[in-house]
Amino acid sequence: MPKVKLALAELSVSEKIQLTDHIVGSMTDNAAYPTPNPSLADVQEQLTKVKDAAAKAEEIRKQSQIATIELENEEDALDAVLTQLGSYVENASGGEEARILSAGMDVRAESTAIGIPAAPGPIAATAGDAPGEVDLSWSRVRGAKSYVIQHAPAADAADADWKFATTTTRSSGTVTGLTPGTRYWFRVAATAPAGQSPWSSPAPARSL
């Protein structure tokens, strides 16, 4: 006997909303199902709650992205003024260690090669603001000058199936040009003068 297939575990929230709308519409005034259990009214009520929660989560996510961008910009500005102040202290101190320390700054150690950077991780991946976009973020890697992002249809995809997405100098990035509603896996590698790090553990996300 045929059985119902919902495959809810494979669907995103937006896909579940679309499916529920379709089911409720199909079963409304359908003589084959005179007494649905639960009632269509109960299903519709829960659907409305999910829609409201999804809209709230989306607004919070957008505000979080905006706040993160603002934080990164202000952090860059702080780095710039501290770097300028450090140059002043270095010149004014005449390179005397005690005078540099008295300014609350450390003395730079003799430079040593950092070597190959560590793999980034863990990776956070979420749907972006527009269809076909996914936003990624991770912790900064010591010595990294930039990061390379790739995507694939599966976490265990062969190296040849991982496609270049973009590069970024920040510990975050947005992948565009994806097929809307499709689940992808993403990985990131840090690059430095000495070479590229191992790839991060893959992280999944479905674009809008």
HUNOR-V28493 format. One line per field, one symbol per residue. phi: phi as a letter, one per 40 degrees, with the letter a starting at -180 (. if undefined). Layout:
phi->???
This chain:
phi->.dbcbbfcccbcccccccccdcccccccfcccbcbdbcccccccccccccccccccccccccccccccccccccccccdccccccccccccccggcdccccccgbccccdcbccgccccciccbbbcccbdgbbcbaaccbcgccabbbbbacaccccdcccbcbabacccaabcbgccdgccbbbabbcbadchcccccccbcabcc
